[in-house]
Amino acid sequence: MTAPEISKAEWTRKDLTGIEPLSAGEITTLLDTAAAFKTVGTRDIKKVPALRGQTLVNLFVEPSTRTRVSFELAAMRLSADVINISASTSSLTKGETLKDTAKVLEANHADIIVLRHSSAGAAQFLAERLAASVINAGDGAHEHPTQALLDTFTIREKKGRIAGLHIAIIGDILFSRVARSDIHALTKLGARVTLVGPPTLVPREFEHLGVTVTHDLDAVLPEVDVVNLLRIQHERQRKEYFPSLGEYTALFGLTKQRAEKLKPDALIMHPGPINRGVEIDSDLADSGRSVILDQVTNGLAVRMAVLFLCAGVRGGAE
């Protein structure tokens, strides 16, 4: 099986470290490439030789299930060899620096390094120092570019466009790398974005990114085409930002009663993992208007596209 016919004219980067540096054209190229690769999943043989002979290393210094497995499957479907490394099994536990660890991987002919790290800027740091391609799988509270791409891909697939849509991102914006990447992707493609949550987690400073900030969820719901719900990032918080989970759900959770205010065709999204009964009612998460599992499926196609395009610039893709 061969790879789909794909135009790479708009893509000239060996790395993907964030959405903020990308142009609307580059984002569109990634989305169009993902659409082409999604067809691979419908074939009897779900594999193409696009990265045959290439080696991808998943270097996850922060824990992950969804993102790591998605990158692993994406690489395997492109016929690359895959090695998974976690912080607990690496020489980072012995005091080795991230740069030295990455250099060792590159010396072993790693072609692509997918990095998840708790420090903002870690992926960019490596990208500037390695010939290998570096893909950011989440760096602290900074960016999570492939999550934003799969979110944007899912919206475009379901709605047919991004420009002109009104999208609400609800929850812990302050500590969310997903929110930051989503904001960059959606606004570059012409969407109107409203951030919703408690003032402690959605400060007015976000308005400089070209979004609207509000703390009144009920007023926003009837207006939006998409709601993207974020979980509370307890692991990144050093203090309490609201009195209790019960109060948070009462004010900002998408309950069944609150969901009745949405447009009939409004999409419900969540990057996962879901805290059922906190940011979203469990039945709503499994309802027909939920596209949460579509996001997971589309994540595979998006990550195939990212690996293919970055490796192609570096000279690895056929």
C-alpha positions in Angstrom: 0.0 0.0 0.0 1.3 3.5 -0.9 0.8 6.7 1.0 -2.0 9.0 -0.2 -1.1 11.7 -2.7 -0.3 14.8 -0.6 0.9 18.3 -1.4 3.7 19.4 0.9 4.2 22.8 -0.7 3.2 24.8 2.4 5.3 22.8 4.9 9.0 23.5 5.4 9.6 22.6 9.0 11.5 19.6 10.4 10.0 20.1 13.8 6.6 20.8 15.3 7.2 22.6 18.6 3.9 24.7 18.8 1.0 26.1 16.9 1.9 29.8 17.7 4.7 29.9 15.1 2.6 28.4 12.3 0.7 30.3 9.6 -2.9 29.5 8.6 -1.6 27.9 5.5 0.7 25.6 7.4 -2.1 24.6 9.7 -4.4 23.9 6.7 -1.7 21.8 5.1 -1.4 19.7 8.3 -5.2 19.3 8.4 -5.5 18.4 4.7 -2.6 15.8 5.1 -4.4 14.3 8.1 -7.6 14.0 6.0 -5.6 12.1 3.4 -4.1 9.8 6.0 -7.4 9.1 7.7 -8.4 7.1 4.7 -5.6 4.6 5.6 -7.6 3.6 8.6 -10.4 2.4 6.4 -8.2 0.0 4.4 -7.9 -3.8 5.1 -4.1 -3.2 5.5 -3.8 -0.1 7.7 -0.2 0.6 6.9 1.8 2.6 4.4 5.6 2.6 3.8 6.1 6.4 4.1 8.5 6.2 7.0 10.0 2.7 6.4 13.5 2.6 7.8 13.0 5.6 10.1 13.1 5.3 13.9 10.8 7.3 16.2 11.5 7.6 19.9 8.7 8.5 22.3 10.5 10.3 25.1 7.8 10.9 27.7 9.3 12.6 30.8 5.7 13.3 31.9 3.1 10.5 32.1 0.6 9.9 29.2 -1.5 7.2 27.8 -3.5 8.7 24.9 -0.8 10.8 23.3 1.9 8.3 23.6 -0.2 5.4 22.2 -1.5 7.6 19.4 2.1 8.6 18.4 3.2 5.0 18.6 0.3 3.8 16.4 0.8 6.6 14.0 4.5 5.7 13.5 3.7 2.0 13.1 1.1 2.8 10.5 3.8 4.7 8.6 6.1 1.7 8.9 8.6 3.4 11.3 10.4 1.6 14.1 9.2 2.8 17.5 11.0 2.9 20.9 9.2 4.1 24.0 11.2 5.7 26.9 9.8 7.1 30.1 11.6 9.2 32.6 11.6 6.5 35.2 13.5 4.1 32.8 15.9 6.7 31.4 19.3 8.1 32.6 17.4 11.3 33.5 16.9 9.6 36.9 20.7 9.4 37.2 21.1 13.1 36.7 21.7 13.1 32.9 20.5 16.3 31.2 17.7 16.3 28.7 20.1 17.5 26.0 22.5 14.7 26.7 19.7 12.1 26.7 18.5 13.4 23.3 22.0 13.5 21.9 22.5 9.8 22.9 19.3 8.9 21.1 20.4 10.9 18.0 23.8 9.1 18.1 21.8 5.9 17.9 20.2 7.1 14.7 16.9 8.2 16.1 15.2 10.2 13.3 12.2 11.6 15.2 11.9 12.4 18.9 8.5 12.9 20.3 8.9 14.7 23.6 6.5 15.3 26.5 8.1 17.3 29.3 6.9 19.3 32.3 9.1 22.3 31.4 7.7 24.9 28.9 10.1 25.3 25.9 11.7 21.8 26.3 10.8 20.8 22.7 12.0 24.0 21.2 15.3 23.6 23.2 15.9 20.2 21.6 14.8 21.2 18.2 17.4 23.9 18.1 20.2 21.4 19.0 19.3 18.3 17.1 19.3 17.3 13.4 16.5 14.8 14.2 12.9 16.0 14.0 11.4 17.0 17.4 7.7 16.9 17.9 6.2 18.5 21.0 3.7 16.2 22.7 3.1 18.7 25.5 5.5 21.0 27.4 4.3 22.1 30.8 1.4 24.6 30.5 2.8 26.0 27.3 1.5 24.1 24.2 0.2 20.8 23.0 0.1 21.3 19.2 -1.1 17.9 18.0 -4.1 18.0 20.4 -5.0 21.4 19.0 -4.7 20.1 15.4 -6.9 17.1 16.1 -9.5 19.3 17.8 -9.4 21.7 14.8 -9.6 18.7 12.4 -12.6 17.3 14.2 -14.5 20.6 14.1 -13.7 21.1 10.5 -14.8 17.6 9.6 -18.1 17.9 11.5 -18.9 21.5 10.6 -17.2 21.8 7.2 -15.3 24.9 8.2 -13.6 26.8 11.0 -13.9 30.4 9.9 -17.0 32.1 11.4 -17.7 29.5 14.0 -18.1 30.5 17.7 -16.1 28.1 20.0 -16.2 28.1 23.8 -13.2 26.6 25.7 -14.4 26.0 29.2 -12.4 25.2 32.4 -8.9 25.5 33.6 -7.4 27.8 30.9 -4.6 29.1 33.1 -2.8 25.8 33.4 -3.9 24.2 30.1 -1.4 23.8 27.2 -4.4 22.4 25.2 -6.2 25.7 25.5 -3.3 27.8 24.4 -2.7 25.7 21.3 -6.4 25.6 20.5 -6.6 29.4 20.8 -3.7 29.8 18.3 -5.1 27.3 15.8 -8.7 28.3 15.9 -8.1 32.1 15.7 -5.6 31.8 12.9 -8.3 30.0 10.9 -10.9 32.6 11.6 -13.0 31.2 14.5 -14.3 33.3 17.3 -13.1 31.9 20.6 -14.6 32.6 24.1 -12.9 31.4 27.2 -15.1 30.5 30.2 -14.3 29.6 33.8 -13.7 31.0 37.2 -11.8 34.3 37.3 -8.9 32.6 39.1 -8.4 30.2 36.1 -9.5 32.4 33.3 -7.9 35.8 33.9 -8.5 38.8 31.6 -4.9 38.7 30.4 -5.9 36.0 27.9 -7.8 38.7 25.9 -4.5 39.8 24.3 -4.6 36.5 22.3 -7.6 37.8 20.5 -10.3 35.9 22.5 -13.2 36.9 24.7 -13.1 36.1 28.4 -16.3 35.6 30.4 -17.2 34.0 33.7 -20.9 33.4 32.9 -21.2 30.0 31.2 -25.0 30.1 30.9 -24.9 33.3 28.9 -22.5 31.9 26.4 -24.0 28.4 25.7 -26.9 29.5 23.4 -24.4 31.3 21.2 -21.7 28.8 20.5 -21.3 26.1 17.8 -18.7 24.1 19.8 -18.0 23.6 23.5 -14.6 22.2 24.4 -14.4 21.2 28.0 -11.1 21.0 29.9 -10.4 19.1 33.1 -8.9 20.8 36.2 -5.1 20.5 36.0 -4.6 19.6 39.7 -1.1 18.3 39.0 0.1 21.8 37.8 -1.6 23.8 40.6 0.1 24.9 43.8 -3.0 26.1 45.6 -6.7 25.9 45.4 -8.3 28.1 42.7 -11.9 27.5 43.7 -13.6 26.3 46.9 -14.7 22.8 45.8 -15.3 20.6 42.8 -19.0 20.7 43.7 -19.1 24.5 43.3 -17.1 24.3 40.1 -19.6 21.8 38.6 -22.5 24.0 39.7 -21.1 27.0 38.0 -19.1 25.7 35.0 -19.9 22.0 34.6 -21.9 20.9 31.5 -24.9 19.3 33.1 -27.9 17.9 31.3 -30.0 20.9 32.3 -27.3 23.3 31.1 -26.8 21.4 27.8 -30.4 22.2 26.9 -29.3 25.8 26.2 -27.0 24.6 23.4 -27.9 24.8 19.7 -29.2 21.4 18.5 -26.2 20.9 16.3 -23.5 22.2 18.8 -20.6 19.8 19.3 -19.3 18.7 22.7 -15.6 18.1 22.9 -13.1 17.1 25.6 -9.4 16.3 25.2 -9.4 13.7 28.0 -9.0 12.2 30.4 -12.6 13.0 31.4 -13.6 13.7 35.0 -17.2 12.5 34.6 -19.7 14.4 36.7 -17.3 17.3 37.2 -16.7 19.2 33.9 -19.3 17.1 32.0 -22.3 14.9 32.8 -21.5 11.3 32.1 -24.5 10.8 29.8 -23.5 13.9 27.8 -20.0 12.6 27.3 -21.5 9.5 25.6 -24.3 11.3 23.8 -24.8 11.7 20.0 -23.6 15.3 20.0 -20.3 14.3 21.7 -17.3 13.9 19.4 -14.9 12.9 22.1 -14.1 9.5 20.5 -13.9 11.1 17.1 -11.2 13.3 18.5 -9.2 10.1 19.5 -9.6 8.6 16.0 -8.6 11.9 14.4 -5.6 12.2 16.6 -4.1 9.2 14.9 -4.5 10.7 11.4 -3.2 14.1 12.6 -0.1 12.6 14.2 0.6 10.5 11.0 0.4 13.8 9.1 2.8 15.6 11.5 5.4 12.7 11.4 5.1 12.4 7.6 5.5 16.1 6.9 8.4 16.8 9.4 10.3 13.7 8.3 9.8 14.7 4.7 11.5 18.1 5.3 14.3 16.4 7.1 14.6 14.0 4.1 13.2 10.8 5.6 9.8 10.5 3.9 9.5 8.9 0.5 
